[in-house]
Amino acid sequence: MDLGIKGKRAIVCASSKGLGRGCAEALAAAGVDLVLNARTAETLEQTAQEIRDAYGVKVEAVACDITTEEGRAEVLAKLPDPDILVTNAGGPPPGKWSDWEIADFEAALHANMLTPIMLMKHTLPRMIDRGWGRVVNITSQSVKAPIPVLGLSNSARAGLTGYVAGTSRQVAEYGVTINNLLPGIHATDRAKSLDGGVVKAEGITMEEAKKRREATIPARRYGTPDEFGATCAFLCSVHAGFIVGQNILHDGGGTNATI
């Protein structure tokens, strides 16, 4: 399927690896020029070069922390008027409700709620002026079904979900869509971190922890960054203009819910 976005320009946050890279590669395969962001310059530049070589699109790399005002300014200075914005940032650490103080919640809110909101605030006006734009926020299945050990993530991402619900319906008439893509467990560093927490807590092997988690997923496997990226690219395509303000699960059926 031709996604109809060849020649468009996209910012993809936290995209040197994992789900962000999956989204970047899928957009590059559709002919989209990219500004990639991550904190580690060496890894980011390697990813950027591999995507340039594989897809022949223009790729610029901005090594910075997107969750800071300075980092966002660097990325937006490189591309202030993207056609496509994919927001993403690493999730806060797991724990128990009694572990977290105000500073922990503030960090989670800055990373997983306020950062995407500020990026949208800066990029939506020019999308509206052009009459076309796509925003995809990578959030979490936890906004549909809270995960007890991810209370920081549950809270921050639920706040973003509420913001998108209202904002998306204010900008849709201008040809701009905003949607959230909700990953379950994928074969990324995040899954390794979560499985590692189980290993530490229960004294089992990583393989045992992975098999136990896979057993809770109807698909009986972890998702892949490639298939996640393909879903993101479709939401960014010309074919997705009537999908507005949605929270789309990409979790192998792991969220046991009807609606």
Number of C-alpha atoms within 10 A of each C-alpha: 6 10 17 15 21 16 15 17 22 26 29 26 28 27 28 26 17 19 27 27 25 23 27 34 27 23 30 27 19 23 20 26 26 28 24 26 30 25 16 14 15 12 14 23 20 13 21 26 15 14 21 18 12 12 18 15 19 18 24 20 22 24 21 19 20 26 25 14 13 12 18 21 16 18 24 18 11 14 17 15 20 23 24 29 26 29 24 24 22 16 18 19 16 18 14 11 12 6 8 13 9 8 9 13 17 13 16 25 21 18 23 29 23 20 21 26 17 14 23 20 10 15 20 24 15 15 23 16 12 14 14 20 30 25 29 25 27 26 29 26 23 21 20 18 13 16 15 14 14 17 21 26 28 24 18 24 26 20 16 21 21 11 14 24 17 11 16 19 14 12 20 21 12 14 16 26 29 28 24 25 21 20 21 20 22 21 14 15 13 16 16 16 13 17 22 18 17 19 17 11 9 10 11 13 14 16 11 13 19 19 15 14 18 17 12 14 19 13 13 15 18 19 20 15 22 18 16 23 21 19 18 27 27 19 25 27 20 15 14 14 17 12 14 19 21 17 23 19 20 20 21 19 14 20 18 10 8 4 4
